Each structure stands twice: as C-alpha cells, then as structure tokens.
C-alpha cells in the first residue's frame, strides 16, 4: 500500500474493533482500536503503514489520529461503558512529549468520555528515546485518569 494513497484518501481510513476478554469474568471488557483502510472495496490493515519508519512521523500521526477520532466519536454513541485500548508508538508519542494525544483525549473528555476508560498499549522494545522520559510521560497521563 502506497503511503500517499492513504494520506490523500484519509477519509477511507476507519477503525475496527477487536474484543478484549477478561480472564476472570470470561466476558468482553473492552475493545482494541485497529486501523484499517478501504482500498477498492478491500479492507486492509494499516499495521504495515504504522510500522514503516520510512514514512514520515507526521504522516503516521495524522492517520493514527484520524482513525482514533473516528473510534472515539463512535464510543461516545455507545451506552455500554467498556474500556478502549489504543496502540501508541512511543517514538511517535514522544515527538511532542505526548501533548497532541493528550489534547485529543481531553477534547473527548469534554464531550463526555471518561479518560479512565482509555488503556494505552505501548511497546517499549522498539523505543529509541530516553526510557525515563517515556515513563515520566506515562505517569503524567495517569494523573488524567
């Protein structure tokens, strides 16, 4: 998939939801947001797009936030209170010290989404920055729920 196709057709990006089950209660406790792209009638995973370091960070962030915005808008329409699992690349997150993501989440908090329903999934083993700075950011996020 050509990254420019994704960027010039960002309206064709969409969230898919993968159920997360509780081992204790054997029930769905939340959904992981997965990014997809509708390409000529086919639905393709955007995983390779997000993992391609040759694609500029700002492009990957733009697409990620477009999908995340759609997902959070959908969550606001649901009566059931479930957790929302969001994958974040720590290298991209630290570009602006996590401020863009926090601003997006606070926008949805103002619309009625409780931030304690958000679970960030972050893989540290590919992180190329200062781990202490990342840990500081995550503690900062925790103060918001």
N, C-alpha and C positions, 0 to 999 in steps of 0.2 A: 504494500500500500504506500502510495506516494504521500509524504507528509503535507505537501502543498494541496493535494486533493482534500485532505482532512481540514486544513485551515481555511481553504476557500469555500468549503461546504460545511462549516461548523454547525449549521442548523441540522445536519444529518447525524450529528452525534447524539447519543441517547444513553441513559442509564439502564442497566439491567440489575436485577437484584438476586443475590444468592442467599438463601436462608442460612442462618446460624442457629444451631441447635444447642440447647442446654443439656449437658451430660446428666445432670442431676434430675431435672424435671422431664426430660425427653420431649421437649416442646421447642418451638421456634421462639427465640428471644430477640431476634433482630435480623437485619439484612445487610450484607456487604454490598456496597455500590460498585458495580463493574462498568467500565466504559466500553461502549460499542459504537460502530459506525455503519450506517446503512448505505451500502455501495451497490448500485444497480440491482436492487431487490435482495441482495445478500446482506446478512448481518455479520460483521467482522469484529473480532476483539481488537481493542486499541492497546492491548498489553504491549505488543512489539513497538508501537509508537512511543509509549511512555518509557520504555527501557532502552531506547536508542539514543545514546549520548551524542550522536552526530546531529540530532535535531536540536536546534537552539532551545535553551531552557524556557525562554519566554513563550515559545510556541506550545511546548508541552504544558506549561502552567495555564495558558489561555484555554486550551482544550479541556484540561482537567477541571478548571473552574466552571466552564460551560456545562459539563456533564454534572458536576456537583450541584450547581444551581438548579438544574432541572430536577435532580433527585430530591433536593431539599424542598423545592416547591411541591413536589408530589407528596412528600412526607407530611407537609402541613395540611393536606386534604384528607389524611387518614385519621380515623377515630382511634384506632388501636395505638397504644403507646409502646413502641418497640425501639430497640437500640439501632443505631445507624453506624455501620462500620465503614470507615473511609481510609483507603490506602493513600499514604503520602510518601513521596520520595524525599528522604531527609536532605539530600543535596539541593533539591529544588526548594524545599521548605525554608532552608537557611539562606536562600538568595536575598530575602528581605527580612530575615530573622523571624519569619512566620507571621509578619504583620498582615499580609494580604489574606491569608487563610483566616486569621482571627477576625478581620474586618468582615469577611463574607459570613462567617458563622454568627457574628454579632448582629449583622443585618437580619438574619433569620431568627435570631433570638428576639429581636424587636417585633417580628411578625408572629411570635408565639411559640417558637421551637425552644424547648429546654435543652441547654447545652450539655446537661448531664446524660443525655441520650446519645451523644456522639462518642464513638470509640475510634481513636486514631490507630491505624496499623502502620507501623514504621519498621522497615528492615534496616538495621544498623550495619550489617556486614558490608554493604556497598557504600557506606558513608565515607566521604573523603575529607570531611572537615574535622573540626575540633569537637570531640565527643562531649566534653564538658559543656560547651556552648549549646549543643543539642539537648543535653539533659536539663540545662537551665531553661531553655525554651519550653520543654515539656512540663516542667514544674510550674512555669508561668501560665501555660494553658490550663493546668489543673486548678489554678485559682479561679478560673472562669467556669468550672464545673467539669 
